Amino acid sequence: MSRLKLGVLLSGRGSNLRVLIAAANDPAYPAKIVSVISDRPEAPGLAYARTARLPAVAIPHRDRVFFAAEVAGLLREHRVELVCLAGFMRILDAAFVESWRDRMVNIHPSLLPAFPGLHPQRQALAAGVRFTGCTVHFVRPEVDAGPIIAQAIVATRPDDDEASLSARILRIEHRLYPLTVRLIAEGRVRVVAHKVEIDGWQAPKISALNPREPRRMPSARVVGVGL
Ligand code: GRF
């Protein structure tokens, strides 16, 4: 089996990189990471990539076009086939993004198209939404836009703050990103007229209310004697 070659771009913590590395450590996973690039030399994700013995390079962001040219060169060198943005905090050069059309994905901690940009969890709480979540989408030059591949939902709680909500969303990001990359690597994902089609797509049979309905008390008749 030839595994899809991934390049990961990040700016910080790198927890999504970690779960992609963990997934790819299984030889049956259809993708492997061949290059990790950060715009910040001090990013913990970059250090983690090095401990995992992956080619990991910092390219300080001086200028958008220069940065894109350097990244493009590295991705070519490693024969990257899919670019995964994982907490990459810069706006990429539009021509570079176009050159990776439908071959570059991003994970964003909201149900896009709601709450693009910075602090989406804070935006969700400020708006008072009852559900939010995360989205993996193909990247377009506009920030946090592009055909949606997969989403996961998280219910907000009355006592949530940005940290608690972010932590719950992050846990589900860690399931969604490896799943989505697997579907792409299996060749099951394609863009048709700005929307994504997935071969063998199974939607979950769920719907939920938030606030939820109170648990029904057993009625006297049901618990009564002599039924
Ligand atoms: C994640 O919430 C991701 O959705 C967003 O940035 C955060 C990165 O976290 N784009 P990490 O660096 O992967 O831990």
Boltz pocket constraint, residues with backbone or C-beta under 6 A from the ligand:
constraints:
  - pocket:
      binder: B
      contacts: [[A, 10], [A, 12], [A, 13], [A, 14], [A, 15], [A, 16], [A, 17], [A, 45], [A, 85], [A, 86], [A, 87], [A, 88], [A, 107], [A, 108], [A, 109], [A, 134], [A, 170], [A, 173]]
      max_distance: 6.0
